[in-house]
Amino acid sequence: MAKFDNPEDIKVIVATDCGSTTTKAILIEFVNGEYRLMERGEAPTTVEAPFEDVTMGVLNAVAELEELSGRKLLDEKGRFISPANGKDGTDVYISTSSAGGGLQMMVAGVVRSMTAESAERAALGAGAIVMDVIASNDKRLPHQQIERIRHLRPDMILLSGGIDGGTTTHVVELAELIAAADPRPRLGSSYQLPIIFAGNKDAVPLVNETLESKVDLKTVDNLRPVLERENLAPAREEIHELFMEHVMAQAPGYKKLMSWADAPIMPTPGAVGLIIQTIADQYGIEAVGVDIGGATTDVFSVFRPGGEAVFNRTVSANLGMSYSISNVFAEATLPMVMRWVPFLMDERDLRNRVKNKMIRPTTIPQSLEELVFEQAIAKEALRLAFVQHKNFATVLKGVQQQRTIADAFEQSSSGSTIVNMMTLDMLIGSGGVLSHAPRRQQSALMMIDAFLPEGITRLAVDSIFMMPQLGVLTEVQPKAATEVFEKDCLIHLGTCIAPKGVSKKGGPVMKYSIELPTGTVSGTLEHLEMKLLPLGVQENGLPMTAKATFEPERNFDVGGGPGNKVEKEIHGGVVGIILDGRGRPFDLSTISETERVKYLTTWMTEMNIYDIEKMKALTGN
């Protein structure tokens, strides 16, 4: 296929995402001075028997693009026509993949909370599922660690440990442990397991001596060259290279797919992380993205604790909406799920519904009652995944920080989370339960209840889950990726304004004044009140904006400090402006069941979450 030195020459793009069950294809064209999504096609993934050739699913999905667009993309031999010429062909073809279970890794480091955690961050950022973390101080005996490495059969191992110039003993012991395990790769018995060493440079000769004859060893720069700094990029790049060279090459049909693609094939989660990083960098914002699936929930974030953007990704492998729904129910507990259900339900009935979902994981809700219950579980799955993410997205542990008297009174320490909901600019949701909710207001409320944003936060969902393809597109044509992301991928829901603080006596939370296109709306938001104000989207799909002034009460904060007035331009969306006076932290546990149902019904009615008449029938109101 044609290669372009100048991204501006790229006018037609085909991108695919080979998932574990479905292969999705999108066609992007440069029309009227901007890149837009033209068509989308999908077909079953064909990596398993009887086909055992991933390219067949790709060709089937691309054939659907041809049919829908009228553009001929493949020649008689089933190869891409390139470069584009009139109504035929494409300039670029790119792909991501999580077929065959995606990229599965183990990481090893000397200290669990320091170098091992840095290694885990590097692997997760590259799009891997981290199966286990081996550390010198993880309380397992050497024979147990060896047995674990043998049993898991990862695609590759990332080994780290020690700062440059420090002691080499512990990291060499870890290398000896791996050598003793003599691990076999998950795919393909004919090649050696790839291992990346990203530790103390003084230990390189000893690690080579220990492992070189048993594995395919690659050495990159240290993840923690000094205690105060992480250097994750070289390890992440090597993970991508080895993913292409080893893991993808072993899967049926991938060599052919790799020969078609104009950029390296990327693990799907790595590509999603890349688009979120690109958008955060381009607009200079802090963002959180979540992808909730049937078995796992991925959370991505970009925060700027010291002015410099820090990216984190976590995988909650036991939190999902179909295969893992029982784990969510067990981990969240019944009362936590029930607090989001606006009617009284029998505990036995609830448990039976969870069991039914376990038996038939791919079913979708058929009644309002089922929908309410499923969305209540989704809120808890998202909340738990975000708790895990906050615990992982921390400032570097082990670093001695200079602390002032003021710091001593704060509940923060070395290793505290960098996730700051007050400075968060945008929350992006993806995955079936969010992207395909019957009403967009439901998606907005699920994200608000699960993440509890503070201050002023924009909300959006990925319309048809094309973030992976756009992520890999940032490597080829960043302008196309961001334009399509903004105009075709994201559905802008609106903005949530949630004053931080609690009121023990009730009463007003803040005064507001918003200059809407229909005229200025002003009023007072009361404690435990929610209001929805209309501010939609323009014809091009981008949100309308409005000037707003918020004056919180003295113990509430909307971003300017307790009691301080904030003037800001806010963005609308298909839902609008949501004023949330429930307080932060938000807690329903102290009120009675009857009161809880009353409040939930009031909020859901105000936001038009469900069919009001049906809701009344369920609640008995």
C-alpha positions, 0 to 999 in steps of 0.5 A: 500500500502507498505510504505518505510522507505528508499526512495532508495527502491522506483523504480517504481512510479505512480503519478496522478493530478486530474484537474478540467477537466482532470486527468493526470497520469505518470509512473516513473521507475528507469532505468540504475541508474536514474529515468526517465518518462516512460509513460503518460496517461490521462482521463476525471475527474469524480468528477461530475455527472453522475459518482461522483467518482474521482477514476474512472477518476484515474483508467481510466488514470492509465489503459492508463499507463498500455496499453502504458507501458505493466506494470500491475498496477491494480488488478482485483478489481481495486486496485494498485498492491504494491510493484512492482514485476518485470513487475507488480505493483508500489512501490508508488502511489501519487496524487495532486488535483484541482478538484472541484475548488481546495482549496478556502480560505478567510484570515483575519488580523488586518492590511491589509499591514502587518498581513493580507498580511502574512496570504495571503502569507501563504494561497497562498503558500499552494496552495489556491485561496484567495477569499478575505482578511478581515482586520480591516482597509480595509474600509468596515463596519462590516456589509459589512464584515459579508455579504461578509463572508456569501456570499463567503462560503470558504473552510476554513478561516485563521485568524491572527493578532497581534505580540506575547505579543501585544494587543489582542483587534483587533484580537478578534474583527475579531473573533467576526465578523466571529462568527457573520457571522456564515459561512457555508462551500462550500462543505458538510453542515454536518460539521463545517467550519475549521478556523485556528488561527495563531495570537497573542498567548495571544489572544488564550483563547479569540478567543477560547471562541468566535469561538469554539462552531461555527466552527472547530477551530485549533490554530497554531504558530503566523504568525508574532511572531515579526514584523521583522519575518514571520513564515508561515510554521505551518499555511501552514502545517495546511492548507494542513491537513485540506484540506485533512481532510475536503475539500477533504473528502467531494468530491465524491470518495476522501476518497477512493483515500486518502486510496490509496495514500502513501502521503497526497494529495496536492492542485495542485498549492501547489505542483507546488510551491514545485517543484520550491522551491526544484529545487531552493534549490538544485541548489542554484538558484533564479527562477521564474515559471509561469503557464498560464491557461484558467482562471487564471495565477499563478506566483511562485518565489524563491529569496534570498534578504538576502541570505536566500531563500524566496518563493512567489506565486500569483494567478491572478484570472482574467488573462487567455487565454480563459475564462478570455481573455476579462479581459486581453484585458480590463486591458492591453488596446488595444495599449499594445496588439497591440505593439506585433503584427507585422502588422497593424490590424483593431481595430474592427477586434481585438475586434471581435476576443476577443469576438469570443474567449469568445464565444468559449473559448476552440478553438485554433488558426487556422491561423497565424494571429490568432496565432500572436494575441493570443500570443500578448495577452499571453504576456500581461497576463503574464506581468500583472500577473508578475506586481501583483506578484512583488507588492506582493513579498515584504520585510516585511512591518511595519519593521523599517529598518536602512537606510544609506545615500546611501539608501536615494537616492535609490527608495526603501523602507520598503515594496519594491519588492524582485524580482530582474531580474538581479539576476534571474537565471531561468525562467520556463513557463507552461500552454497551450500557452507556453508548446504547442506553435507550435515553441519553439522560440515562447515560448522563445520570449513570456517569454522574452517580458512579463518578460523582464529578465535582464543580463543572464537568462536561459529559459525553459518550462514544456513539458507536465505539470507534475510539480504538480506530481513531486512536491508531489513526492519531499515529497516521493523521492526528487531524483526522482522528481529532475531527472525527472524534469531536464531530462523529464519535462523541455524543455531547451530553452536556455539563454537570455542575455539582457544588462540593460540600455537604449541608446538614440542615438543608437549605440553598446550595448555590445561586446560578444565572445562565444566558441560554439562547432562549433567555437568561435563566437564574435561580437558587439550587437547594440541597438534595435538588437536581435541575435540568436546563435545556442547552442543545447542540448545533447543526454540526453536532458540536455543543452550544455554549452559554455564559454562566455565573455560579455563586455557591454558599460559603461551605460549597465550592464549584471550582473557585474555592468555598463560597467563591463566585465562578463565571465560566462558559459552559457547554450544552449537549443532547441532555443539557445542563444538569445542576446537582445539589446533592452535595459531595461526598454524596451519601444516601445511607442515612435516610429511610427506604421510603425517603430514598425512593421519594428522592430518586423518583423526584430526580429521575422525573426532573431529568426525564430518565424513564417513562414517568407513567410506568415509573409511577406504576412501579413505585406506587406513587 
